[in-house]
């Protein structure tokens, strides 16, 4: 309930922000609310459903609801932006948060771990700083250069800080993350495998949205609607994952999901500058279907591998893995795409005596290049637009291929580490 309250208040703050700094701060508050809220939902499911089969079905429905929200968000946001001011996309969250608070107060039973220790503030700060530094290095790589000090030093510092975090967790009397959980094969395999799922899913959606808007020319609302096949596949397959776990076990169900994601990512990487929307649909369906199978299976394996009293910690660890995986997916795939795009466009424009300001706009991204192309006469604009779309397609190929490799790594982790059958306790 605290998470809902903070998220709702942060949304109202964001809606009426008067500056960029205030908006960023409000968005951070929304993130804090989400961090309190999302792990609690899985913990509540674990507490309410003691039987493993019932718990897995509940988690599957939870994941399907998440997929529905992913589909609904861009569409509702696009409709609101088309008819109201920009703050409406945040303000719409307030009545939803209020309704959630009322429903939680009336319907959700109270539960707590009486043996819980004081929060590990230092561990939270170290883990957040380490992840943030690494993400900063990855994101800044294409613009500053991968060998620049502004990229290398934050990356190295992030690794060092995460090492300090691991050391602190080993010696702390009240660790944020009990590293002993990773000695359980199901827990130790499900966490990294889940991260690879969101790596591919979030990274693919990030790139596909740009493809739909810039290369294929759809507006934000039209692009949101055309992402529906991926979200629909998550909604349909997530409830069926419980059936897969029951008859095939978590190992094969998780493996099948990651295999579908890998194939979908590879298929997306084969698209060319001339490919239309229809060529993208099979990849979206495969990625969404794979996520629908894999995400509930991973969450069920994590919650089923720890004592019920520690479900909150397990749920928070699972959520953190998913969020970090998604953030890394967007950062890594986006950086690979940007680097390949800039290299390709730089080579195409070499020796053309393009003004520095125009070159900067063209190399900033496919959107900037298309804006410049629209201002050029006749064949010149058409040639620049084609070169930009070709460079974007080349970058997408590289990013999707790497993401497919990450999904295959998750596939191997699942096959090696997850049990054939789900636990009974």
C-alpha positions, 0 to 999 in steps of 0.5 A: 500500500505504501508503494501504491501511495508513493507511485500515485503521489509521484504521478501527480507530481510528474503531471504538474512538473514545471521543469525538467529537473522536477519531472525527473525527480517525480519520475524517480519517486514513481520508481521508488513506489514501483520498487515497493509495490511490485515485489510485494505482489509476488510475496502476497501471492506466495503467502496466499497460495501455499500449494505449488500448483495453485501458486504457479497458476496465480503467478501465471495470471500475474504475468499475463496481467503484466503483459496486458498492461504493457500492451495497454500503456502505449495505446492509452498514452498515445490517446491521451497525448492526442487529446490532452496535455502531456501531463495527462499520461501521468495523471491517469495513474492517480485514480488507478493508484487510489483504486488499488489502495482501496482494493488492497485495504479490503481484499489483501490479507496482512502478512509479515516476517516477524524475524525480519531484520533492519533494512540493509541501507548500505547494500541498497546504496552500493548495488544501486550505484554499481548498476547505475555506473555500468549502465552509464558507461554502456549508454555513453559509449556510442557518443563518447567513444568506447575507449574514452575515460568517461566510459571506461572509468565509470564502467570500472568503478561500477564493477568495483562497487558491485564487488564491494556490494558482494563482500558486504552481503557476505559479512553483513548481519542483515544483508539485503540479499542472502547470497546463500540462496544462490546455492539452491540450483533452482534459485541460482539458475532462475534469477539469471535466466529471468534477467536474460528474458527481460534483456531480450524483451525490453531491448527488442521493444525499445528497438521495434518502437523506433523501427515502427516510428522512424523507418515505417513512419507510424505515429506514437499511437499507431506504433503502440497499437502495432506492438500488440502482437507481442503483448497479446502473445504474453497474455495468452501464453502466460496462463498456459505456462502453469500447464507447462510446468505441471506436465513438462517441469520448469526446466523444459518450460523455461527452456522452451520460452527462452528458445522462442525468444532467441528465434524471435530476436534472430528473426528480427535481426534479419529485417532489412530497410525495405521490410514492412510491418508484416515481416516484423509480426512473427518476431514479435509473436515469438518474443512475446510467447517466449516471455509468456512461458519463461517469466512466470516459470522463473518467478515460480521457481524463485518463490518455490525455492526459499522458505515462505517467510523469506518470500519477500526477499526472494520476490524482491531479488526476482524483480531486481533481476528482471529490472536490471535485465531490462535496463541492460537490454535497452542500454546494450542493444541501444548502444550497439545499434547506435554505434553501428548506425553512426559508423555506417552513416559516417562511412556513407557520408565520408567525403561529401563535405556535409556541414558539421551541424547537419552531420551531427543531426544525421549521426544522432539517429535515424530520426534526425537523419530523416528530418534532414532528408525531408528538407533536402530536394528531390533525389538527395533527400531520398538517398539520405533517407534510404541510407539512414534506414539502411544504417538503422537496419544494420544496427538493429541486426547487430543488436538483435543478434547479440540479444539472441545470443544472450537468450541462448545463454539463458536457455543453457542456464535453464537447462543446466540449473532448473529442476525437471519437476517443480518443488512441493514445499 
